Amino acid sequence: MSILVSGIRLPLESEEEEALKKAMDRVSVSKDSVLSASVYRRSVDARHGKITKVYSVLLDIPGLEDAVLSETGGTDVRRKAEPFRAAPTGTKTLSAPPVIVGFGPAGIFAGLVLSKNGYRPVILEKGPELKSRDRSVAAFFDGGPLDEDANVQFGEGGAGAYSDGKLTTRISDERCEYVLAELFGHGAPPEILRNAKPHIGTDLLKNVIKSIRQEILTFGGEIRFHSEVRDFLINRSKLFAVKTDDETIPCETAVLAIGHSARPTFVRLMNAGVLLMQKSFAVGVRIEHRQEAVDRAMYGKYAGHPMLPPAEYALTSRQNGRPCYTFCMCPGGSVVAAASEGDSVVVNGMSMHKRNGENANSAVVVAVSPEDFPSEDPMAGVAFQREIERTAFKLCGGDYKAPCQLVGDFLRGVAPIRFGSVAPTYPRGVTLCDLSAVFPGFVVDALRPSLIEFDHKLKGFASEDSLLTAPETRTSSPVRIVRQPETLECVSVSGLIPCGEGAGYAGGIMSAAVDGIRAAERIMAEYKPIISV
Ligand SMILES: Cc1cc2nc3c(=O)[nH]c(=O)nc-3n(C[C@H](O)[C@H](O)[C@H](O)COP(=O)(O)OP(=O)(O)OC[C@H]3O[C@@H](n4cnc5c(N)ncnc54)[C@H](O)[C@@H]3O)c2cc1C
C-alpha cells in the first residue's frame, strides 16, 4: 500500500526529482525509509497569470503508512487505492454467451473484461470494422454520401474513434486506472499513465482499438460487424434473445452499449417495453481560434515554451440560471462532420496525438432540459436535436455543408458577409449563415452573453474573427434507459443491462469504459465463466 501526496507545485523549469523531494518533506520521511518514489500525475496550471507544474507523487513507505497518515494526513496526503481487479464470483450456468450490443468504449471494455474472464461474449456492432469505417468517413468528408451505418458516430470504436481521445473524467473510480493501463498495454502512449489530463489522439487511438479487438478474439470473444440489433425478444419481462437482420441470437443477458445517437434503437426498446426517460443535454456551436492565440491568452509570455503543451481551456457561465459551458476542447484539432442521419448537419471536434493543427476548437453549449421541450414522449429530446440538425442542413443548401459565422457578426446579430483570419476546418465546407436561424431563441440568448463572459476570462475568446460552426447537438444522450441501481438491469426487463453514454450513465470515453466494466462485473457476479482462461 502506498501513499499519494498531491498538489505539489513547482516552477515550470523544475526537474521531477524536486517533486519527489518535496513529497518526502511534506510527510516528513527520510529518503532511506522510502522503498520507491515516483511521479503519479503531472499537469500544468496556467491560471492567475502564473505557470506552475503540479505533481502528485506516489511514495512506497512499507510499515510507515499509518503513522504518516495520522501525523501528516490531509486532503493532499492519502492512501492510494488498491488497483482494480475484476474477478468472477457467480455460480449460475449461462445457457448462451452474453451479448454486447455496440462496440464503442462501453462495449469494448465490457467485451474485454468478459472475454479475459472466460465468458466468450458475442459483440454485435451495427457499423463496420475501422478500416472500412475510415473509408466511409473519408468519403463523406470529401463530399461523398453519408453512410448511416459508418460515420463519426457509428462503427468499430464508437463515437470516440474520431476524437481528441481525451481521457479526463469527473468520476472518481479505481477502474479508471485499469482503463488507462489497458489502453497503454494496447499501444497508447505512456504519458497517459502520468498526465493529469491524458489524451491519445485519433491517429493513435485507432490502433489501440484494433489491438483490443484482437485480444477479445484471442480470449474467445466474437465480434460481428454490420450486425444491427433490430429487436429484443422478451418473455415475462425476461430477455431471451436479440435479433439482427440475419439471425436470432439466444441470450440470457445482454449489455446495451449503444451510444447517444442510437435513435432507432431507442424507439425499438420502447416498443419492447423498456422504460426510457427524457434527460437534460446541451446544444450549441463549435468555436475555432488559432491555437497560437489560445496559447498567448493562457500562457502569456511563456507561449511557445518547448515544455508547454498546446493550451487547453474549460469555461463556464450561467445565463438566467441556465448553465453554459465550453466542452470537449481540442487543442490543435479540427472540426468534424458528425452527422449520423441523412439531411442533417452535426459538428464535433477531434485532434491528432501531437495536437499540432493551426486551430483550437471547442464546443460552446447551452444546457437544455426536458422543460424546454414539454412533451410526455421520451423521444422529445431527440426531436429537439433533429429539428436543429435539419434546419442547419436546409440553411446551407442541403449538401452537408455547415453553417458558419464570425463571433463579431453573431454578437451584433448581423448577416455574415466575410471570413476572418481563422480558416474553418469543417471538412465538408461551410456556408456563411446567420446562426441565430439555426437554434431556438433561448439558445441564442444564452450563447451571446456567454461568449462575452468567456472573453473576460480568456482574452480574445470572443474576438471579432473567432469562428463559430454549428450545430453541436450530440453532447450527451437525450434519454435515459432506466436501470436498477444494484443489478444495473432495466427496471422493466431482466437480463438487459443498459450502460455507457447512450443509456445516460456516462459522459465521455473514460466514464463509458468504466460503466462497461461495471456491466461486465455485474454478469460475472451472477454467472460462472463459460471456459477457464
Ligand atoms: C467527434 C467526437 C469527439 C469526441 N471526443 C471525445 C473526447 O476527446 N473525450 C471523451 O471523453 N469523449 C469524447 N467524445 C464522446 C465519446 O466518444 C462518447 O462519450 C463515448 O464514445 C461513448 O461511449 P459508448 O460506448 O457509450 O457509446 P458509443 O461510443 O456511441 O458507441 C456505441 C456503438 O453502438 C453501436 N450501435 C448503436 N445501436 C446499435 C444497434 N442497435 N446494434 C448494434 N450496434 C449498435 C454504434 O454503431 C456505436 O459504435 C467524442 C465524441 C465525438 C462524436
The ligand as a Gaussian input file, in Angstrom:
#p B3LYP/6-31G(d) Opt

LIG

0 1
 C      -16.185000      13.567000     -32.751000
 C      -16.278000      13.186000     -31.300000
 C      -15.227000      13.510000     -30.458000
 C      -15.276000      13.130000     -29.103000
 N      -14.203000      13.407000     -28.307000
 C      -14.162000      12.933000     -27.061000
 C      -13.000000      13.061000     -26.269000
 O      -11.953000      13.568000     -26.699000
 N      -13.040000      12.574000     -24.992000
 C      -14.169000      11.999000     -24.477000
 O      -14.158000      11.582000     -23.312000
 N      -15.286000      11.855000     -25.218000
 C      -15.305000      12.291000     -26.497000
 N      -16.430000      12.103000     -27.255000
 C      -17.572000      11.428000     -26.645000
 C      -17.295000       9.914000     -26.585000
 O      -16.911000       9.484000     -27.841000
 C      -18.510000       9.175000     -26.081000
 O      -18.819000       9.649000     -24.795000
 C      -18.237000       7.667000     -25.998000
 O      -17.837000       7.170000     -27.249000
 C      -19.476000       6.932000     -25.504000
 O      -19.193000       5.564000     -25.494000
 P      -20.332000       4.455000     -25.621000
 O      -19.624000       3.167000     -25.757000
 O      -21.297000       4.620000     -24.520000
 O      -21.117000       4.791000     -26.974000
 P      -20.590000       4.965000     -28.464000
 O      -19.159000       5.296000     -28.494000
 O      -21.532000       5.914000     -29.112000
 O      -20.748000       3.522000     -29.110000
 C      -21.988000       2.954000     -29.387000
 C      -21.845000       1.947000     -30.520000
 O      -23.058000       1.200000     -30.609000
 C      -23.357000       0.962000     -31.962000
 N      -24.807000       0.696000     -32.054000
 C      -25.820000       1.582000     -31.857000
 N      -27.016000       0.951000     -31.986000
 C      -26.734000      -0.344000     -32.270000
 C      -27.554000      -1.486000     -32.504000
 N      -28.892000      -1.434000     -32.468000
 N      -26.953000      -2.668000     -32.795000
 C      -25.577000      -2.763000     -32.850000
 N      -24.772000      -1.693000     -32.627000
 C      -25.336000      -0.508000     -32.324000
 C      -22.885000       2.212000     -32.668000
 O      -22.603000       1.960000     -34.034000
 C      -21.640000       2.602000     -31.879000
 O      -20.461000       2.098000     -32.474000
 C      -16.411000      12.461000     -28.604000
 C      -17.482000      12.158000     -29.453000
 C      -17.414000      12.502000     -30.787000
 C      -18.561000      12.167000     -31.712000

